[in-house]
Amino acid sequence: DTAVSQTPKYLVTQMGNDKSIKCEQNLGHDTMYWYKQDSKKFLKIMFSYNNKELIINETVPNRFSPKSPDKAHLNLHINSLELGDSAVYFCASSQGINRGGQPQHFGDGTRLSIL
Amino acid sequence: GNSVTQMEGPVTLSEEAFLTINCTYTATGYPSLFWYVQYPGEGLQLLLKATKADDKGSNKGFEATYRKETTSFHLEKGSVQVSDSAVYFCALSGSGGYQKVTFGIGTKLQVIP
């Protein structure tokens, strides 16, 4: 039933480690996104893929590397984790690259805490 | 570039009170406008949307009207419930080719019995 699912839901790890977050959508959408939400709830776009092609790449450290093996999956790998990476990371999907009125569907988020 | 200005919270209301959360935007062309709601521990979910001027979006008793003359999309509800306690985000997506969604800062609503 779940439309956009992310794993894991919680991720607690040490500074300097490398970790991955996975996202899958079963809505048949062709566009997927990663967002970062800070402690004040501010939402910032990080990346977007359309049909496995990177179309948005905001000013994000090189330690963050997205990967889309197919249009239903978008993963996020983070190298050398830093304290400032602590946040909630949301995956989202939508349909249509040139259709501005299409809403985005969000997963429940991955809460990343760096010790 | 596009921008969304949303009132800062938190907004605290008693149950059955009237709710207004202000949202104004800056964009070229004819953007689509959205309100998303985020309940504690969950992701954002679409509450309502409007894609052209004078359109009214509505859902679950919430309404917002796309006002191009005032570049606004204020969210209203006549009688809030405790279950409406959440963070509300105003957002827009531009027109003409691929445009990323621009979100406001979010307004936290707390409804007390």
HADDOCK unambig.tbl for C-alpha pairs under 7 A between the chains (distance, minus, plus):
assign (segid A and resid 41 and name CA) (segid B and resid 106 and name CA) 6.73 0.50 0.50
assign (segid A and resid 42 and name CA) (segid B and resid 105 and name CA) 5.33 0.50 0.50
assign (segid A and resid 42 and name CA) (segid B and resid 106 and name CA) 6.97 0.50 0.50
assign (segid A and resid 43 and name CA) (segid B and resid 103 and name CA) 6.89 0.50 0.50
assign (segid A and resid 97 and name CA) (segid B and resid 98 and name CA) 5.40 0.50 0.50
assign (segid A and resid 98 and name CA) (segid B and resid 97 and name CA) 4.72 0.50 0.50
assign (segid A and resid 98 and name CA) (segid B and resid 98 and name CA) 4.66 0.50 0.50
assign (segid A and resid 100 and name CA) (segid B and resid 32 and name CA) 6.29 0.50 0.50
assign (segid A and resid 100 and name CA) (segid B and resid 93 and name CA) 5.39 0.50 0.50
assign (segid A and resid 100 and name CA) (segid B and resid 94 and name CA) 5.96 0.50 0.50
assign (segid A and resid 100 and name CA) (segid B and resid 95 and name CA) 5.74 0.50 0.50
assign (segid A and resid 100 and name CA) (segid B and resid 99 and name CA) 6.67 0.50 0.50
assign (segid A and resid 101 and name CA) (segid B and resid 32 and name CA) 5.26 0.50 0.50
assign (segid A and resid 101 and name CA) (segid B and resid 51 and name CA) 5.99 0.50 0.50
assign (segid A and resid 101 and name CA) (segid B and resid 93 and name CA) 6.92 0.50 0.50
assign (segid A and resid 103 and name CA) (segid B and resid 46 and name CA) 6.84 0.50 0.50
assign (segid A and resid 105 and name CA) (segid B and resid 45 and name CA) 6.51 0.50 0.50
assign (segid A and resid 106 and name CA) (segid B and resid 43 and name CA) 5.51 0.50 0.50
assign (segid A and resid 106 and name CA) (segid B and resid 44 and name CA) 5.73 0.50 0.50
assign (segid A and resid 106 and name CA) (segid B and resid 45 and name CA) 6.55 0.50 0.50
assign (segid A and resid 107 and name CA) (segid B and resid 43 and name CA) 5.48 0.50 0.50
assign (segid A and resid 108 and name CA) (segid B and resid 42 and name CA) 4.69 0.50 0.50
assign (segid A and resid 108 and name CA) (segid B and resid 43 and name CA) 4.21 0.50 0.50
assign (segid A and resid 109 and name CA) (segid B and resid 42 and name CA) 6.88 0.50 0.50
assign (segid A and resid 109 and name CA) (segid B and resid 43 and name CA) 5.97 0.50 0.50
